[in-house]
Amino acid sequence: MATFSFLRIGTALACMVMVGAGLQAQKPVSSPVEDMHGLKIREIHPKPLPTPFPLDVSAGRVGTLEFRTAETMTEADRLLVGANEGEIARRAGLQGIDLEGRIGEPGGGSWGYEQAVCPVFPDHVVLEYSRDNGRGDVTLFSAVIPRGEGHVRVIPVARRGYSLWTPASSNALTLNDFNHIVKEEGHGLSPDWLRLGLCYAALSGGHVRAALQARLAMDEVYPLRTPARLVVSGKGGAEVRFADSTLNEQRRTKATDWVLTFAQNGRLLKVKHTEGPELRARPVVGTAMEVRGVPGKEPAMEVTGPGK
């Protein structure tokens, strides 16, 4: 009578799991159930994760969008904007934003716009309108113009330096417009999950640059930010997470974290936009870097939190 030890059984099962994983890239082959000395062995094929985004490592590597001034836009896009100026002004007025008011007054700023180039929305032109009347007096809103079917959308961001209702980055209006834009595109949710997140940030008036994982150690730069990542849930859906690593005039980053939660069918459910920790480097007095006992020429760097 033949017997099996636990070790042999475990080895056999492990081999079958490895074979099952390796068959993903091959043509499926039906295999009958084998009966080995009373022990039945069947191939196990794991179920695919229910995610709205393909698990492709090439996605999520572009951490910024291109922004174009009115002068650098394509002629076709400039003509499209010109043809829809009246509708943009009308819809902005419904949101309490007057595109004609105070233009040309002493000390009053004039309206300007720039285009956020969103490859994930090829059938729409995304614009960011702004007017700066001085420190703390800035009005912002976004406008989205369809190149085909659909209607102009206006998303208010700030009026005279204040949010109109709740922050545009997380309110229901921005979420609803984002989902309608995806629907109007007609080809479903783009697999480029990070650029989708950056385009959402542009809709809410932001010029966000996402922190990415450096390919080489020498490419790491301070301040340190959490790299962008896609988190997939075993129950369906996914979260797109990235941190704003945009440098301001003082060469400091606006420490904010973004979390976009998508349902399994690709619908954007909620967005969290919160202040996050910022790691900075500063010299430690009286110390020096040392590699394998060889003193270095540069001081050691101490990594701390904000203001420490």
Secondary structure, 3 states (H helix, E strand, C coil): CCCCCHHHHHHHHHHHHHHHHHHHHCCCCCCCCEEECCEEECCCCCCCCCCCCCCCCCCCCCCCCEEEECCCCCHHHHHHHHHCHHHHHHHHHHCCCCCCCCCCCCCCCCCEEEEEECCCCCCEEEEEEEEECCCCCEEEEEEEEECCCCCCEEEEEEECCECCCCCCCCCHHHHHHHHHHHHHHCCCCCCCHHHHHHHHHHHCCCCCCECCCCCCHHHCCCCECCCCEEEECCCCCEEEEEEECCECCCCCECCEEEEEEECCCCCEEEEEEEECCCEEEEECCCCCCEECCEECCCCCEEEECCCC
